[in-house]
Amino acid sequence: MKVAGMPASTEDFCGPPHAAKLLGLSVGAVQLLVEMLDGLQQWTGQARRRVQAAAT
């Protein structure tokens, strides 16, 4: 499994139940972390667009 960059295939992904087992967390905790990461990526994407717009 790759840590950085885009994965080569869908085989590099696992679902929340498997990830929870690997990490020793509950499935709910893994789902919350995924949702938080998605929100962070959206927030940083919006900030990046604002910076780029201000620079032009």
Summary of the structure (lengths in Angstrom):
residues: 56
radius of gyration: 15.3
end to end distance: 39.0
largest distance: 47.2
contacts: 103
relative contact order: 0.08
helix: 71%
strand: 0%
